[in-house]
Amino acid sequence: MKVVFFVLKFPVSSETFILNQIDYFINRGIQVEIISVFPGDVGVNHAVMKNNDLMSRVRYLLPAEPKDKSKRILSRLSALKNILKKRTIVKSLNFNKYGYYSKTLLIPLILSHNNQNITADYIISHFGTTASLLNQLKRLGFVSGKTAAVFHGNEISQLRVLKLFNKDYVQLFKYADFIFPVSNLWATKINKEFKVSSKLSVVRMGIDINKFTYKQHQPIGDKLKLVTIARLTEKKGIETCIKACSVLLSMGVDFEYHIIGDGPEKSKLTNLSHSMGLGNSIFYHGLQSQEVISKFLDESDIFLLPSITASDGDMEGIPVALMEAMAVGLPVISSYHSGIPELIDDEISGYLIDERDYKSLASKVIKIKMLDHEHILRITRNARSKIEREYNRDNCYSELVSYLK
């Protein structure tokens, strides 16, 4: 069986779940090819990249493009001007029929640059927007094989995306062979809107529990160590964490809060930290390797990720970072948001707050600090058990493979 993973960019530092899924398929003896439209992040050095030499399996459809939008469009127009005699390319310029990626000239550009089609038994694409591109390429005859679309969160919650891809999604749900949302919440939403129960199955994004050893953390000391590992976007709720830290500071709690990750909200968040007098308590570490991340998880007391619905409607799926923290025995505080309550049972395997409720977040932090150590261990053992039962990568991905065979 040959499986292609079709992505917009590869590698992407924040998309470790895709790397892990690819790694699992290869280790199962499945023939895997990675087809990426564009090159991804420079210097991604997660260990999983080296395990099966993933870069040697990548085929890029296009070179990197200018970041400036106007320059990007001009570049695409320039590249297309001499090849419009090709029938398929002319056909792909039917914007109404082939949707968003036709309007942005990406589909005709891909067709003009590639004589070798994409052929596999199954082609898996993460995120509905990328799956829409794959679907249109298949309709144009560039892709052969059964297609599977994995839906995570923002692509079916963000208002702008829903508006841009409305027609594309109608076609995607009509022609895709498999639809795999990562949570029951998204499965219900998709089926309600598009009536695709016959091709719909929930597939969790699990983690390799063998790489995350459960540890009975030491009792919390005088200085509380908090940590968040996330892309710095609005929906991650880091602003809520900062405001909660301000409450902790006003109460005289001795703490340090470490934020690992990068993203568009970084300047805003760092400015907020300093404006609230938290410059000596909150530390930003940027992107880090999995090895460094593991060290932070090992040395911290509480993991924070109180996700929110962003102002543009953007929502989570079920954050893998929460799974990893739960797997290693770190108490987690998150929120009643998207599919997160499917992962965390409040007061049983972790703690949940309402979105944006920074006062409750501060209270939960203090509560954990004051808890008897044995109580904390009971919570973290429950969390580890939940991951082993329902979010164990081998089980989740084995189920995915079973759908494909």
N, C-alpha and C positions, 0 to 999 in steps of 0.2 A: 504493500500500500504506500502510495506517495501522497504526502500532505504538503501543501504550500501554505506558509503564513504570509499573508499579504498585508503590508503596513505602509503608512504614509511616509514615515521616517524610521531609520534604524541605524544604530541603536538610540534609544531615548532613555536618559538616566532615571527618570521617574517611573518608567514602565517595566519594572523588574518582573511583574507578574507575567508579562509576555515572554521575557527571557526564560523564566522558570518553566513555562508551559512548553516552549520549544525544547528546552533541555530534557524535559520528561519524555516527550515524544521520541527524541533521538535515543534516549536510554531504553525505550521500549522496543528498539530495533526498527522503528518506522523511518522510512526514507523522507527526509525533511529538506525543503528548500525555503529560503527566506527571500521574498521579493519585496523590495522597498522602492517606493517611488523616488524618494530623495535620500541622500546621506543624512545621518542623524547627528547626535551630539559628539563632539570631539572629546576623546579621552575618557570615555566610559570604561571603567576598569573593574566592574563587578566580577567576582570569581566565576560566576556561571558563564560569562563570556568566553572564558578560557577552557572550560571543561570539555566541550566538544568543538572547540575552535569555530564558534558561531560565525565569525566574519568570513570564513572560507565558504560558507553556505549562502552568502548574500549575493543577490543579483539586483543591481540598481537600474531602474528604468530611465532615470534622468539625472543629470548632474545637479549640484547645488545651485540654487537660484539667488538673485539679489533679495535682500530682506525688505527693501523699500517696495511698496505695493505698485507704484506707478512704473518703476524700473522693471519690476517683475512682469507686468503686463506687456510692456514694450519689448522685453526680451522674448516673450512667448509669441508675440505678433511677428517679430523679426524672424524667429525660427520657423514659423509656419508659411511665410510668404512664397517660398519656392516649392512647396510640396502639396499644394492644393489640387494637383491633378489626380492624386490617389483617391479612389472612390470612397473608401471607408472613412477617410479623414473628412472629406466633404460631408458625408453622411453624419459624422459625429458633431458637426456644427449646428445641428438641429437642436437649439437650446430648449425648446419646449418639450422635446422628446427625451433628451438625455441630461437635462437638469443642470444642477449647480456647477458641476465640474466641466460641463460643456461650455457654459457661459464664461467661466474663468479660463477657458482654453486649455485646461490641463489634459482633458481626454484627447483632443486632437494632437497635442504635443507628445503625449505618450505614444500614440499610434504612429506618429511621424518618426520617432526615434528608435522604434523597436520592430525588427522583422521577425523576431522569435516570440511566438505566442506563449501564454501561460497555460500549461497543461499539467493536471494532477488528478488523482482520484477525488481529493477533497481540498478545497481552498478555504482556510479559516481567516477571518478578518475581525480584529478587535475594534470596537466603536462603530456605531451605526453610520457615521459620516464616511468613514473609510470603506465600510461594507457597501455603501451606496456607490462609491466609485468603482469598486470591484463589480458590482451588479451591472452597471452601465457598460463596462468593458466587456462583460460576458455577453450582454445583449448585442454588442457590436461584433461578436465573434472572436475577440482577442483572448478570451478565457474559456477553457474547456475543463469541466469537472463540476462536481456538486459543491455548492457554496454554503458556508456557515457564517452567520453574523452574530458576534458576541456584543451584547449591549451592557454598558457599565453604569451610566448615570447622566453625565452632563449632556450627552447627545439626545436624550429624550426628556430633558428637563429645562435646558437653557432656552429661553424664549427666542433669542436670535437664531439659534440653530434650528429650532422647530419651524420657524418661518422660512428660512433659507432652503431647508431640505424637505418641506412638506410633500411635494410631488415625488421627490426621490424616494422617500420612505414608502409611499403608496406602492411604487414599483418594486422596491426592495422586498417588502413583505409579500408581494405577489410572486416574485420569481425566486427568491432565496429558498434553498432546500431545507435549511435549519435556522432557527432563531433561538439563541441561547442568552437570555438575560441572566445576570449574576445574582438576582434576588427575587423572592416571591413578589415583592412590591412591584418591581418593574415588569414581571411576568403578567401580573394582573392588569397593569396599566396598558401594556402593549396589546394584550388580548381584548381588552375592553374597546380600544380604539380601532384595532385592525382585524379582529376576528381570525386569528391564526393559530388556534389551539392545536391543530393537527401537526404543525411543524415547530411547536414551542416546547422547550424544556429548560428548566433552571439548571445552570451549571455554575457552581461556586468557583471562585478564584482562591483555591487553597494555597497552603504553603508546604514546603518540604520540612516536616517536623523533625527529621533527623538532623537538620542543620540548625535547629533552635532547641537547645537543651534546656529543659526546665531546671531552674535553680531556686532553692529556698534562699531568698535574699535575706540579708542580715536585717535585724530590727532597725527602723529608721532612727538615725542619729540626731544630734542637735541641729545640724544644718540639713534641711530638706532639699533633695535633689529632684527637680522636675525635668521632664524631657518631652519634646515633640519632634517627630520625624515626618515631614510632609513637604509637598510643594507649596510654596508661599502664595496661595490664592485665597480669595475671600471665603470660599466655602469651607476651608479647613478650620475656621473659627479661631484662628490664632489671636485675633483682636480680643476675643472673649477671654483668652488665657492671660493676655497682658493686663486687662482690666482686673481680672481676678488676682493677679500678682500685686497690683496696686492695693487691693484690699488686704492681702496678706502682709504687705509692707506696713500698712497703717496699723495692723494688729500686733506688730512687733515680731512676726514670724521670721526666723532666719532661714533663708532659702536661696537657691540659685536655679535658674530656669534656662535650659539649653535648647536651642532651636536648630535642627539640622535640616537643610534644604534651601532651595532658591526658588525665585519666581517673581511675578510682576508686583506683588504686594510688599516686597522687601523694604523699599525705601519708606513706604507709609508706616510699616510696622516698626522699623527702627526709630523713626521720628516719634511715633507714639510712645515707645519705650522711654526715650529720653525726656519727652515732655512730661511724663508721669513720674520722673525721678527714679527710673529703674535701670539706668545705665550701668550700675554696678551689680545688678542682680540678674539681668537677662543677657544671654550671650548667643550670637548668631554665628554658626559654623559653616554655612553654605553647603554645597554638595559634598558628600563624603562617600567613601567606599563602603561596601557591606561589612568589611572587617572593622572599620571605625564605628559604624552604626552599632554593630554587635557589642562593642566596648561600652558605648553610651547606655545601651539597654542593660548591660550587666551592672553598671555602676550607679544607676538611677534608682529612685524610690517610687515614683509615680509617672505614668505615661498619660499625657493629655492630648486629646483630639476631639474637642467639642464641636463637631461639624455643624454647619448652618446652610440654609437655603440662601444662596447669594442674591444680590439685588437684581441680577439678570435671570434668575430662576435656576441657575446652575446648582446641581445636587450631586452628592456622592453616589457610588454604588455601595459596596461594603469595603472600607479601606483595608488593604493588605497590611499596612503598618500596625493597625490594631491587632490583627491576627498574630503578627510576629511578637509584639509586646506581650500578649496573653500567653503565647507559647513558651516564653522564657521565664514566666513567673512574675512579671511586673504588673502591679495593680493598674488598671486602666480606668480613666474617666472619659466618657464620650457623651453623646447626646441622643435624644429621641429624634432621629433624622434618617430619612431614607430607609435603607435596609439594615442599619446598625442595630436596632433592637432584635433583629434575627440572629445577630452574633452575640450580643451582650444581654444577659438577664440581670436587670438592676438588683444590686445588693446580693447577687448570687455568684456571678462570674465577672463582675465589674460594677461600674457605677454610671448612671445616666442622668443628665440634666436636660431641661428644656433649652431649646436653641437660644443663644445669646444671653443666657442667665448667668452672668459672671459672678454674682453674689452666691448663687448656689454652687458654682464651681469652686469658689474659695471655701465654702462650707464643707464640701465633699473632701477637698484636700486636707483640711484641718481634721475632719472626721477620721480619715485614713491614718493621719499622723498620730491620732489619739487611740486608735484601736489596739487591742491586745494583739501581739505578734501572731499568735496562733489563729486568730480570726482572719488576719490578712492572708496567712498561708492557706486557710480553707477556701477563701475567695480565689486565690491564684491557682490552687489545685483544680477547682471547678472550671476555671477558665481554660487551663491546659486540657482538661478532659473534653470540653466543648470543641476545642480545636481538633483534637485527635479524632473525635467522632464525626464532625460535620465539615471541617475545613482542612483536613489532611489532604495535601496535594495529591498523593497517590490515589486516594479514593475518588477525589473530585475529577481528576484527569482521566482515571480509568473509566469513569462513567462517561466522560466525553468521548473517549475512544470507542466505547461500546455503542454509542449512538451512530458513529461514523461507519462501523463495520456492517 
